[in-house]
């Protein structure tokens, strides 16, 4: 490329200004909350899995949490190393060096673009495929106004996000932010030294690598869907739809109805009040007397067996002949005389009161008057 390329020369002059205005090495540290929040999310999922006795899901989430914590620990270690390196005086970057870097950058990448108004320098990567998963090409967009600090975005030019999270466009990119991992220190050092070509190469290489333990979404789960019960991603071979609500449920959380055999999620299954086995909502009916939900084997018509037996006993008593019930009552009185009500005799003064008008007067034969 020509050494008198004016567009590159103007670009170099603008970028050189940003290196000149730095009076002291500003802190390049920007602590991302994304890895920390991912750990918190996995902790919540683990609690849910344990509380509902989803042992298989709990084991999967436990492994993901260990990997996330280890990845977060590595990032913290990288930040610690970077802080230690900040004590060193940054290298002096002159305009000629920047011009040479930009010339080499055009030779290394095809899609190099400079946006003067936004102050951004961008390159486009080739299409990336990791473990047979097509991710498309990406634009690495560097904000030159923040130089020498590493403020840049990873923009998917042909976005192929996983079905479970559209904000993830690459296993290590979420919301256009790259999880640099071990590459964080070399990337920042390249910008501090004015090595722009090295910066873009390091980022492109990081995009071409894959580490399942630090991925926002693993490639194995790229086509996965979150389970409605435990929240973990379930790939196509390890998930099914609830026959009731049609939500996705993983194999570990799926349960089948003891009666019809339909597979359901935890919300659509219930326990029979009598036998305590799992049944879907269609196979559990409420007793019209006590209101409990029972399976077909634990109910009789519209009532549970307990209420049905109680009703049968009452009906049996009501169907007894009158004489039999009377005989049983007399037998009970003989066995327990105290239960028989006592009748008090009437007093002579009130036995036959004779009124003044003769009402109530007893008739006396004529010979006795």
C-alpha positions as CSV (number, residue, x, y, z in Angstrom):
1,X,0.0,0.0,0.0
2,X,1.2,3.5,-0.8
3,X,3.1,5.3,1.9
4,X,1.3,8.5,0.8
5,X,-2.2,7.2,1.4
6,X,-4.0,10.4,2.5
7,X,-7.1,8.7,4.0
8,X,-4.9,6.6,6.2
9,X,-2.8,9.6,7.0
10,X,-5.8,11.6,8.1
11,X,-7.0,8.6,10.1
12,X,-3.6,8.3,11.8
13,X,-3.6,12.0,12.7
14,X,-7.0,11.7,14.4
15,X,-6.0,8.6,16.3
16,X,-2.7,10.2,17.3
17,X,-4.6,13.1,19.0
18,X,-6.2,10.6,21.3
19,X,-2.8,9.3,22.5
20,X,-1.5,12.8,22.9
21,X,-4.3,14.1,25.2
22,X,-3.7,11.4,27.8
23,X,-1.8,13.2,30.6
24,X,-1.5,10.0,32.6
25,X,-2.4,6.4,32.0
26,X,-6.1,6.3,32.8
27,X,-7.4,3.2,34.4
28,X,-8.5,0.7,31.8
29,X,-10.5,-1.3,34.3
30,X,-14.2,-1.7,33.6
31,X,-15.5,-4.4,35.9
32,X,-18.3,-6.3,34.1
33,X,-21.2,-7.5,36.2
34,X,-22.2,-10.1,33.6
35,X,-20.1,-13.0,34.9
36,X,-21.1,-12.1,38.5
37,X,-24.8,-12.0,37.6
38,X,-24.5,-15.3,35.8
39,X,-23.2,-16.9,38.9
40,X,-26.1,-15.4,40.9
41,X,-28.6,-16.8,38.4
42,X,-27.1,-20.3,38.6
43,X,-27.2,-20.1,42.4
44,X,-30.9,-19.3,42.3
45,X,-31.5,-22.2,39.8
46,X,-29.6,-24.5,42.1
47,X,-31.8,-23.6,45.0
48,X,-35.0,-24.2,43.0
49,X,-33.8,-27.5,41.8
50,X,-32.9,-28.6,45.4
51,X,-36.2,-27.4,46.8
52,X,-38.2,-29.4,44.2
53,X,-36.0,-32.5,44.4
54,X,-34.9,-32.2,40.8
55,X,-31.7,-34.1,41.4
56,X,-30.7,-34.4,37.7
57,X,-31.2,-30.8,37.0
58,X,-29.4,-29.8,40.3
59,X,-26.4,-31.7,39.2
60,X,-26.3,-30.0,35.8
61,X,-26.7,-26.6,37.4
62,X,-24.0,-27.4,39.9
63,X,-21.5,-28.2,37.2
64,X,-22.4,-25.0,35.3
65,X,-21.9,-23.0,38.5
66,X,-18.5,-24.4,39.2
67,X,-17.4,-23.6,35.6
68,X,-18.8,-20.1,35.9
69,X,-17.1,-19.4,39.2
70,X,-13.8,-20.7,37.9
71,X,-14.2,-18.4,34.8
72,X,-15.0,-15.4,37.0
73,X,-12.0,-16.2,39.2
74,X,-9.7,-16.1,36.1
75,X,-11.2,-12.7,35.1
76,X,-10.5,-11.3,38.5
77,X,-7.0,-12.6,38.4
78,X,-6.5,-10.9,35.0
79,X,-7.8,-7.6,36.5
80,X,-5.3,-8.0,39.3
81,X,-2.5,-8.5,36.9
82,X,-3.6,-5.5,34.8
83,X,-3.7,-3.3,37.9
84,X,-0.1,-4.3,38.7
85,X,1.0,-3.4,35.2
86,X,-0.6,0.0,35.4
87,X,2.3,1.1,37.6
88,X,4.5,1.1,34.5
89,X,4.8,4.2,32.4
90,X,3.0,3.7,29.0
91,X,5.0,3.8,25.8
92,X,5.2,6.9,23.7
93,X,3.2,6.5,20.5
94,X,4.1,8.8,17.6
95,X,2.1,9.4,14.4
96,X,4.5,7.5,12.2
97,X,3.9,4.3,14.3
98,X,0.2,4.7,14.0
99,X,0.3,5.2,10.2
100,X,2.4,2.0,9.9
101,X,-0.1,0.2,12.1
102,X,-3.1,1.3,10.0
103,X,-1.3,0.4,6.8
104,X,-0.6,-3.1,8.1
105,X,-4.2,-3.3,9.3
106,X,-5.5,-2.8,5.7
107,X,-3.2,-5.6,4.6
108,X,-4.4,-8.0,7.3
109,X,-8.2,-7.4,7.1
110,X,-10.4,-6.8,4.2
111,X,-13.2,-4.8,5.8
112,X,-11.4,-1.9,7.5
113,X,-13.6,1.3,7.9
114,X,-13.1,4.6,9.7
115,X,-16.0,6.7,10.9
116,X,-14.7,10.2,11.7
117,X,-17.9,11.5,13.3
118,X,-18.2,8.6,15.7
119,X,-14.4,8.2,16.1
120,X,-14.6,4.5,15.5
121,X,-12.2,2.2,13.7
122,X,-13.7,-1.1,12.6
123,X,-12.6,-4.3,10.9
124,X,-14.7,-7.3,9.7
125,X,-13.8,-10.9,10.5
126,X,-14.3,-13.8,8.2
127,X,-17.3,-16.1,8.9
128,X,-16.7,-18.1,12.1
129,X,-17.8,-21.7,12.7
130,X,-17.1,-23.4,16.0
131,X,-17.8,-27.1,16.6
132,X,-20.0,-27.2,13.5
133,X,-22.1,-24.3,14.7
134,X,-22.2,-21.4,12.2
135,X,-21.9,-18.0,14.0
136,X,-21.4,-15.7,11.0
137,X,-19.0,-12.8,10.7
138,X,-18.4,-10.0,13.2
139,X,-17.4,-6.4,13.2
140,X,-14.8,-5.4,15.8
141,X,-15.6,-1.7,16.4
142,X,-13.0,0.2,18.4
143,X,-13.9,3.6,20.0
144,X,-10.7,5.6,19.3
145,X,-11.9,8.5,21.5
146,X,-11.3,6.3,24.6
147,X,-7.7,5.3,23.6
148,X,-5.6,3.9,25.0
149,X,-8.4,2.2,27.0
150,X,-10.0,-0.8,25.3
151,X,-13.5,0.4,24.6
152,X,-14.8,-1.7,21.8
153,X,-17.9,-3.7,20.7
154,X,-18.4,-7.0,18.8
155,X,-21.2,-6.6,16.4
156,X,-22.7,-9.6,14.6
157,X,-23.0,-8.9,10.9
158,X,-24.9,-12.1,10.3
159,X,-26.4,-12.8,13.7
160,X,-27.0,-16.5,14.6
161,X,-28.1,-16.2,18.3
162,X,-29.1,-19.3,20.3
163,X,-32.8,-19.9,20.6
164,X,-32.7,-19.4,24.3
165,X,-31.0,-15.9,24.4
166,X,-31.0,-13.4,21.6
167,X,-28.5,-11.1,23.4
168,X,-25.8,-13.7,22.9
169,X,-24.3,-13.7,19.4
170,X,-21.2,-15.8,20.2
171,X,-20.5,-18.2,23.1
172,X,-18.3,-15.4,24.6
173,X,-20.2,-12.3,23.4
174,X,-23.3,-10.9,25.1
175,X,-24.8,-7.5,24.4
176,X,-21.9,-6.8,22.0
177,X,-19.4,-7.2,24.8
178,X,-16.6,-9.8,24.5
179,X,-15.6,-12.0,27.5
180,X,-11.9,-11.7,26.9
181,X,-10.7,-14.2,29.6
182,X,-7.0,-14.7,29.5
183,X,-6.7,-12.3,26.5
184,X,-7.7,-9.3,28.5
185,X,-4.2,-8.2,29.5
186,X,-2.6,-8.7,26.1
187,X,-5.5,-6.8,24.4
188,X,-5.2,-3.8,26.7
189,X,-1.4,-3.8,26.5
190,X,-1.5,-3.7,22.7
191,X,-3.7,-0.6,22.7
192,X,-1.5,1.1,25.4
193,X,1.5,0.5,23.1
194,X,-0.3,1.7,20.0
195,X,-0.2,-1.7,18.3
196,X,-3.6,-1.4,16.7
197,X,-3.0,-4.4,14.3
198,X,-2.1,-6.6,17.3
199,X,-5.3,-5.5,19.1
200,X,-7.6,-6.5,16.2
201,X,-5.7,-9.7,15.7
202,X,-6.0,-10.7,19.3
203,X,-9.7,-10.0,19.4
204,X,-10.3,-11.9,16.1
205,X,-8.3,-14.9,17.5
206,X,-10.4,-14.8,20.7
207,X,-13.6,-14.9,18.6
208,X,-12.2,-18.0,16.8
209,X,-11.7,-19.9,20.1
210,X,-14.1,-21.6,22.4
211,X,-14.1,-22.4,26.1
212,X,-17.2,-24.2,27.3
213,X,-16.5,-23.4,30.9
214,X,-16.8,-19.6,30.4
215,X,-19.4,-19.5,27.7
216,X,-22.6,-17.5,28.1
217,X,-24.4,-20.3,26.2
218,X,-22.5,-23.4,25.4
219,X,-22.4,-24.7,21.8
220,X,-24.1,-27.9,23.0
221,X,-27.0,-25.8,24.1
222,X,-26.9,-23.3,21.2
223,X,-30.1,-24.7,19.8
224,X,-31.5,-25.5,23.2
225,X,-34.5,-24.0,25.0
226,X,-34.7,-23.2,28.7
227,X,-36.7,-25.7,30.8
228,X,-39.8,-24.2,32.3
229,X,-39.1,-26.0,35.6
230,X,-35.3,-25.7,36.3
231,X,-34.3,-23.0,33.8
232,X,-31.4,-24.9,32.3
233,X,-31.1,-25.1,28.5
234,X,-32.3,-28.4,27.0
235,X,-31.2,-29.4,23.6
236,X,-33.5,-30.9,21.0
237,X,-32.6,-34.5,22.0
238,X,-33.1,-33.9,25.7
239,X,-36.4,-32.0,25.9
240,X,-40.1,-32.4,25.3
241,X,-43.3,-30.3,25.4
242,X,-45.7,-30.5,28.3
243,X,-48.9,-32.2,27.1
244,X,-50.9,-29.7,29.1
245,X,-49.4,-26.2,28.7
246,X,-47.0,-27.1,25.8
247,X,-44.0,-25.5,27.7
248,X,-40.6,-27.0,27.1
249,X,-39.4,-29.3,29.9
250,X,-36.1,-31.1,30.1
251,X,-35.8,-34.9,30.5
252,X,-34.7,-34.5,34.1
253,X,-37.7,-32.5,35.1
254,X,-40.3,-34.3,33.0
255,X,-42.8,-36.6,34.8
256,X,-45.5,-38.8,33.4
257,X,-49.1,-39.1,34.6
258,X,-49.7,-42.4,36.5
259,X,-53.0,-42.8,34.7
260,X,-52.8,-41.6,31.1
261,X,-49.0,-41.6,30.8
262,X,-48.8,-38.1,29.4
263,X,-45.5,-36.2,30.1
264,X,-46.1,-32.9,32.0
265,X,-44.1,-30.2,33.7
266,X,-44.2,-29.7,37.4
267,X,-46.9,-27.1,37.4
268,X,-49.3,-29.3,35.4
269,X,-49.0,-32.4,37.6
270,X,-50.7,-32.8,41.0
271,X,-50.8,-35.4,43.8
272,X,-53.8,-37.6,44.5
273,X,-55.1,-36.7,48.0
274,X,-55.5,-40.4,48.8
275,X,-52.6,-42.4,47.2
276,X,-50.2,-39.3,46.7
277,X,-49.1,-40.4,43.2
278,X,-48.6,-37.9,40.4
279,X,-51.4,-37.3,37.9
280,X,-52.2,-34.7,35.3
281,X,-55.1,-32.3,35.7
282,X,-57.3,-34.3,33.4
283,X,-56.9,-37.4,35.5
284,X,-57.6,-35.7,38.9
285,X,-61.2,-34.9,39.8
286,X,-62.4,-33.0,42.8
287,X,-64.7,-34.7,45.3
288,X,-68.1,-32.8,45.2
289,X,-68.3,-33.3,49.0
290,X,-64.9,-32.5,50.6
291,X,-63.2,-30.8,47.6
292,X,-60.0,-32.9,47.5
293,X,-58.5,-34.0,44.2
294,X,-58.3,-37.7,43.6
295,X,-57.4,-40.1,40.8
296,X,-59.8,-42.5,39.2
297,X,-58.7,-45.4,41.5
298,X,-59.3,-43.4,44.7
299,X,-62.8,-42.1,43.9
300,X,-66.3,-43.5,43.4
301,X,-68.4,-41.6,40.9
302,X,-68.1,-37.9,41.9
303,X,-66.8,-38.5,45.4
304,X,-63.6,-39.7,47.0
305,X,-63.7,-43.2,48.6
306,X,-63.8,-41.8,52.1
307,X,-66.8,-39.6,51.5
308,X,-68.5,-42.3,49.5
309,X,-68.2,-44.8,52.3
310,X,-69.5,-42.3,54.8
311,X,-72.5,-41.5,52.6
312,X,-73.2,-45.3,52.2
313,X,-73.2,-45.8,55.9
314,X,-75.7,-42.9,56.4
315,X,-77.9,-44.3,53.7
316,X,-77.9,-47.8,55.1
317,X,-79.1,-46.4,58.5
318,X,-81.9,-44.4,56.8
319,X,-83.1,-47.5,54.8
320,X,-83.8,-49.6,58.1
321,X,-87.6,-50.5,58.7
322,X,-89.3,-48.4,61.3
323,X,-89.9,-51.4,63.6
324,X,-86.3,-52.4,63.5
325,X,-85.2,-48.9,64.4
326,X,-87.8,-48.8,67.2
327,X,-86.6,-52.2,68.5
328,X,-83.0,-51.0,68.5
329,X,-84.0,-47.9,70.4
330,X,-85.9,-49.9,73.1
331,X,-82.9,-52.2,73.4
332,X,-80.6,-49.2,73.9
333,X,-83.0,-47.9,76.6
334,X,-82.9,-51.2,78.5
335,X,-79.1,-51.2,78.4
336,X,-78.9,-47.6,79.5
337,X,-82.0,-46.7,81.6
338,X,-80.5,-43.3,82.5
339,X,-81.0,-42.3,78.9
340,X,-84.8,-42.7,79.1
341,X,-86.5,-39.4,79.9
342,X,-88.4,-39.4,83.3
343,X,-92.0,-38.1,83.4
344,X,-93.0,-36.2,86.5
345,X,-96.6,-36.9,87.9
346,X,-99.0,-33.9,88.0
347,X,-99.8,-32.4,91.5
348,X,-103.4,-32.8,92.9
349,X,-103.9,-29.1,92.9
350,X,-103.4,-28.9,89.1
351,X,-104.6,-32.3,88.1
352,X,-108.2,-31.3,87.4
353,X,-108.9,-27.7,87.8
354,X,-112.7,-26.8,87.7
355,X,-113.5,-23.5,86.2
356,X,-116.3,-21.3,87.5
357,X,-118.4,-21.8,84.4
358,X,-118.3,-25.6,84.9
359,X,-115.7,-26.4,82.2
360,X,-113.6,-29.2,83.3
361,X,-116.1,-30.4,85.9
362,X,-116.2,-34.2,86.1
363,X,-119.6,-35.9,85.6
364,X,-121.0,-37.7,88.8
365,X,-123.7,-40.4,88.7
366,X,-127.0,-39.4,90.2
367,X,-126.9,-42.0,93.1
368,X,-123.7,-40.6,94.4
369,X,-124.6,-37.0,94.7
